[in-house]
């Protein structure tokens, strides 16, 4: 007999600590995707240390959300009813479970100054950090705190950094509209997740991909990142963590959509695979070859992408961290 489906949760658990001295307000998220549990494990470990008095919040405040998407977590799947980390905005008339989460999560994010969002990946890869934009006054993602954000990124423990997500996503949306697409996938705001929403409220935010889902090292990466963040922001009395001095930096430059169910990759690709100028990456169902315009990397290839959705990204080198 098949097990009964998980009951739909009706609450979002948060755990908060406040120091007696002024300081920044940090929020740490785990399990935005239900099968990415390294953050949940790491948050639980930090809470235990705080509750036992082995660690203390001396200034500022921190809020932990061990399981940000409880339905996806109960299902042990990426999503409950949809991907929480897309189209993340409050809703006057919530239509699905993730909309209900967003109506609690978005105001919570807005009450904080800094977000650390802990994730993991399906494929095996070294930890990497997703950065926001450089300071700008553009329409897509205006921002003024790049220096603070990147200073924090340097001490999380990762040595690979990726920038350019939302700007590239917006360019892909323009291409979809030119092809006549409509609906969510034709709205650049569909690319807004936790970090993008946090920046829209005046804060700064980082996504740390801690390694592969089942890799026992991933929770340790997440734990170290939390501890380093607390020390860097001086929420705890601890030595300042060392900043990375050697790193690999990538800038996402292009998104390519799958247009037909028979579009296929030329070979099995993994994120951060190198590509050479002119190398065949994929073929359309009509035989058209998709080749790399220059030397770089392929990111987030999805052989199961539905037609009309992003299929893979291409990245070049980041100018500087």
C-alpha positions as CSV (number, residue, x, y, z in Angstrom):
1,X,0.0,0.0,0.0
2,X,1.3,3.5,-0.9
3,X,2.0,5.7,2.1
4,X,-0.5,8.5,2.7
5,X,0.4,11.9,1.2
6,X,1.8,14.4,3.8
7,X,-0.7,16.6,5.4
8,X,-0.5,20.2,4.3
9,X,1.2,22.2,7.0
10,X,-0.5,25.4,8.4
11,X,2.4,27.2,10.0
12,X,5.9,28.5,9.5
13,X,8.3,28.0,12.3
14,X,10.8,30.8,13.1
15,X,13.4,30.9,15.9
16,X,14.8,34.3,17.0
17,X,17.5,35.6,19.3
18,X,18.3,39.3,20.1
19,X,21.4,40.7,21.7
20,X,21.3,43.6,24.2
21,X,23.5,45.8,22.1
22,X,22.5,47.3,18.7
23,X,23.5,45.6,15.5
24,X,22.3,44.3,12.2
25,X,19.3,42.0,11.8
26,X,20.1,38.7,10.1
27,X,17.7,36.1,8.8
28,X,18.9,32.6,7.8
29,X,16.7,30.3,5.7
30,X,16.8,26.5,5.2
31,X,14.8,24.2,3.0
32,X,13.4,26.8,0.6
33,X,13.4,23.7,-1.6
34,X,12.2,20.7,0.4
35,X,14.9,18.3,-0.7
36,X,17.7,20.7,0.2
37,X,18.1,20.1,3.9
38,X,21.7,21.0,4.6
39,X,20.5,24.4,5.9
40,X,17.9,22.8,8.1
41,X,20.5,20.6,9.7
42,X,23.0,23.4,10.1
43,X,20.4,25.8,11.6
44,X,19.4,23.1,14.1
45,X,23.0,22.7,15.2
46,X,23.5,26.5,15.7
47,X,20.2,26.7,17.7
48,X,21.4,23.9,20.0
49,X,24.6,25.8,20.7
50,X,22.7,29.0,21.4
51,X,20.2,27.3,23.7
52,X,23.0,25.5,25.6
53,X,24.9,28.8,26.0
54,X,27.9,27.7,24.0
55,X,27.2,30.6,21.6
56,X,25.5,33.9,22.4
57,X,24.0,36.7,20.3
58,X,25.7,39.8,21.8
59,X,24.4,42.5,19.5
60,X,21.8,42.8,16.8
61,X,19.3,40.0,16.1
62,X,19.1,36.8,14.1
63,X,16.0,34.9,13.0
64,X,16.3,31.3,11.8
65,X,13.7,29.6,9.5
66,X,14.8,26.0,9.6
67,X,12.1,24.8,7.1
68,X,11.0,27.7,4.8
69,X,8.7,25.5,2.6
70,X,7.1,23.0,5.0
71,X,5.0,21.2,2.4
72,X,7.9,20.6,0.1
73,X,10.0,19.5,3.1
74,X,7.2,17.0,4.1
75,X,7.2,15.6,0.6
76,X,11.0,15.6,0.4
77,X,10.7,17.3,-3.0
78,X,11.9,20.5,-4.5
79,X,8.4,22.1,-4.5
80,X,5.2,21.8,-2.6
81,X,2.8,23.0,-5.2
82,X,5.2,25.3,-7.1
83,X,8.8,26.6,-6.8
84,X,8.8,29.0,-3.8
85,X,12.0,30.6,-5.1
86,X,10.3,32.1,-8.2
87,X,7.7,34.9,-8.4
88,X,8.1,35.5,-4.7
89,X,5.7,38.3,-3.7
90,X,2.9,38.8,-1.2
91,X,-0.6,37.9,-2.6
92,X,-3.9,39.4,-1.7
93,X,-5.6,36.2,-2.9
94,X,-3.1,33.3,-2.4
95,X,-3.7,30.6,-4.9
96,X,-1.4,27.9,-3.8
97,X,0.6,26.8,-0.7
98,X,3.7,28.7,-1.7
99,X,1.6,31.9,-1.9
100,X,0.6,31.4,1.7
101,X,4.3,31.0,2.6
102,X,5.2,34.1,0.7
103,X,2.6,36.1,2.6
104,X,4.5,35.3,5.8
105,X,8.0,35.1,4.5
106,X,8.1,38.4,2.5
107,X,7.2,40.7,5.5
108,X,9.6,38.7,7.6
109,X,12.4,39.3,5.1
110,X,11.6,43.0,5.1
111,X,12.1,43.2,8.8
112,X,15.8,42.2,8.4
113,X,18.9,43.8,7.0
114,X,20.8,40.7,5.8
115,X,19.7,37.3,4.4
116,X,21.7,34.1,4.1
117,X,19.8,31.5,2.1
118,X,21.2,27.9,2.3
119,X,20.7,25.5,-0.6
120,X,22.2,22.4,-2.2
121,X,22.4,21.0,-5.7
122,X,21.1,17.9,-7.5
123,X,24.5,17.3,-9.2
124,X,27.8,17.0,-7.4
125,X,29.6,20.4,-7.4
126,X,31.8,22.4,-5.1
127,X,30.0,25.0,-3.0
128,X,29.3,28.3,-4.8
129,X,27.7,31.6,-3.8
130,X,25.1,33.5,-5.9
131,X,25.7,37.2,-5.8
132,X,23.4,40.2,-6.5
133,X,24.2,42.9,-9.0
134,X,26.7,45.7,-8.8
135,X,25.4,49.0,-7.5
136,X,23.0,50.4,-10.1
137,X,19.8,52.4,-10.5
138,X,18.3,50.2,-13.3
139,X,14.8,49.1,-13.6
140,X,15.3,45.3,-13.0
141,X,17.3,45.2,-9.7
142,X,18.4,48.6,-8.4
143,X,20.9,48.1,-5.6
144,X,23.3,50.1,-3.4
145,X,24.8,47.6,-1.0
146,X,27.1,45.5,-3.3
147,X,30.2,46.3,-1.2
148,X,28.6,44.9,2.0
149,X,27.1,41.9,0.2
150,X,30.4,40.9,-1.5
151,X,32.4,41.4,1.7
152,X,30.1,38.9,3.4
153,X,30.3,36.6,0.4
154,X,34.1,36.4,0.8
155,X,33.9,35.0,4.3
156,X,31.2,32.3,3.8
157,X,33.8,29.6,2.9
158,X,33.1,29.3,-0.8
159,X,35.7,30.0,-3.5
160,X,33.4,30.1,-6.5
161,X,31.0,33.0,-7.1
162,X,28.3,33.6,-9.7
163,X,26.7,37.0,-10.6
164,X,24.2,38.2,-13.2
165,X,21.1,36.0,-12.4
166,X,18.2,38.4,-12.6
167,X,19.6,40.7,-15.3
168,X,20.2,37.7,-17.6
169,X,16.8,36.3,-16.7
170,X,15.2,39.6,-17.8
171,X,17.0,39.4,-21.1
172,X,15.6,35.9,-21.6
173,X,12.1,37.2,-20.9
174,X,12.4,39.8,-23.6
175,X,13.3,37.0,-26.1
176,X,10.3,35.0,-25.0
177,X,8.0,38.0,-25.5
178,X,9.5,38.4,-29.0
179,X,8.5,34.8,-29.7
180,X,4.9,35.7,-28.5
181,X,5.1,34.1,-25.0
182,X,2.8,35.4,-22.3
183,X,2.0,34.6,-18.7
184,X,4.5,34.1,-15.8
185,X,7.5,33.0,-18.0
186,X,7.2,36.2,-20.0
187,X,7.4,38.4,-16.8
188,X,11.0,39.1,-15.6
189,X,9.6,39.2,-12.0
190,X,9.1,35.5,-12.2
191,X,12.9,35.3,-11.6
192,X,12.5,36.9,-8.2
193,X,13.2,34.6,-5.3
194,X,14.3,35.1,-1.7
195,X,17.4,37.1,-2.3
196,X,16.0,39.3,-5.0
197,X,13.0,40.1,-2.8
198,X,15.3,40.9,0.1
199,X,17.3,43.4,-2.0
200,X,14.0,45.0,-3.1
201,X,13.3,45.9,0.5
202,X,16.6,47.6,1.0
203,X,18.6,44.7,2.5
204,X,21.3,42.6,1.0
205,X,21.3,38.8,0.5
206,X,23.3,35.8,-0.6
207,X,22.4,32.3,-1.7
208,X,25.0,29.7,-0.8
209,X,24.8,26.4,-2.7
210,X,26.5,24.1,-0.1
211,X,27.1,21.1,-2.3
212,X,25.2,18.0,-3.5
213,X,21.9,17.2,-1.6
214,X,23.1,14.0,0.0
215,X,26.7,14.9,0.5
216,X,27.5,14.6,4.2
217,X,29.8,17.6,3.8
218,X,27.0,20.0,2.7
219,X,25.6,20.6,6.2
220,X,29.1,21.3,7.5
221,X,29.5,23.9,4.7
222,X,26.2,25.5,5.7
223,X,27.1,25.4,9.4
224,X,30.4,27.1,8.8
225,X,28.7,29.8,6.7
226,X,26.3,30.6,9.5
227,X,29.0,30.8,12.1
228,X,31.2,33.0,9.8
229,X,28.2,35.3,9.0
230,X,27.5,35.7,12.7
231,X,31.1,36.6,13.3
232,X,31.5,38.9,10.3
233,X,28.4,40.9,11.2
234,X,29.6,41.0,14.9
235,X,26.4,39.5,16.2
236,X,28.6,37.2,18.2
237,X,31.9,37.8,20.0
238,X,34.3,35.8,17.8
239,X,37.3,36.4,15.6
240,X,36.6,37.9,12.2
241,X,36.6,35.1,9.6
242,X,39.3,35.1,7.0
243,X,38.2,36.3,3.5
244,X,38.9,34.1,0.5
245,X,41.9,35.4,-1.5
246,X,41.8,32.9,-4.5
247,X,38.5,32.3,-6.2
248,X,36.7,31.5,-9.4
249,X,34.2,34.2,-10.5
250,X,31.6,33.8,-13.2
251,X,29.1,36.2,-14.7
252,X,25.9,34.8,-16.3
253,X,25.4,36.3,-19.7
254,X,22.9,34.4,-21.7
255,X,19.9,32.1,-21.1
256,X,18.7,29.7,-23.7
257,X,15.2,28.3,-23.6
258,X,14.0,24.9,-24.7
259,X,11.5,25.4,-27.5
260,X,10.5,21.9,-28.4
261,X,10.2,18.6,-26.6
262,X,12.8,17.1,-29.1
263,X,15.4,19.8,-28.5
264,X,18.3,17.8,-27.0
265,X,21.8,18.4,-25.6
266,X,24.7,17.3,-27.6
267,X,26.1,15.5,-24.6
268,X,25.4,15.3,-20.8
269,X,26.3,18.6,-19.3
270,X,26.8,19.6,-15.7
271,X,27.0,23.1,-14.2
272,X,30.4,24.7,-14.5
273,X,31.5,22.5,-17.4
274,X,33.8,24.5,-19.6
275,X,32.7,25.2,-23.2
276,X,34.9,26.4,-26.0
277,X,34.0,28.9,-28.7
278,X,32.2,27.1,-31.5
279,X,31.5,24.0,-29.4
280,X,28.1,22.4,-30.1
281,X,26.1,22.5,-26.9
282,X,22.7,21.4,-28.1
283,X,20.5,20.8,-31.2
284,X,17.0,22.0,-31.9
285,X,14.4,19.5,-33.1
286,X,14.9,20.8,-36.7
287,X,18.6,20.1,-36.6
288,X,19.8,23.6,-35.8
289,X,23.0,23.5,-33.7
290,X,23.4,25.8,-30.7
291,X,27.1,26.6,-30.2
292,X,29.1,28.6,-27.7
293,X,29.8,32.1,-28.8
294,X,33.0,32.3,-26.8
295,X,35.0,30.4,-24.2
296,X,33.1,30.1,-20.9
297,X,31.0,27.9,-18.8
298,X,27.5,26.2,-19.0
299,X,25.3,26.6,-15.9
300,X,22.1,25.0,-14.7
301,X,21.5,22.7,-17.7
302,X,18.1,21.0,-17.4
303,X,17.5,18.1,-19.7
304,X,14.0,17.9,-18.4
305,X,13.1,21.5,-19.0
306,X,9.6,22.0,-20.4
307,X,9.3,23.8,-23.8
308,X,9.2,27.5,-23.3
309,X,11.3,27.4,-20.1
310,X,15.0,28.1,-19.5
311,X,17.1,25.2,-20.7
312,X,20.7,26.3,-19.8
313,X,22.7,29.4,-19.1
314,X,26.1,30.5,-20.5
315,X,28.6,32.4,-18.4
316,X,31.8,34.3,-18.9
317,X,34.4,35.4,-16.3
318,X,33.5,37.9,-13.6
319,X,35.6,41.1,-13.8
320,X,36.3,41.1,-10.1
321,X,34.7,40.1,-6.8
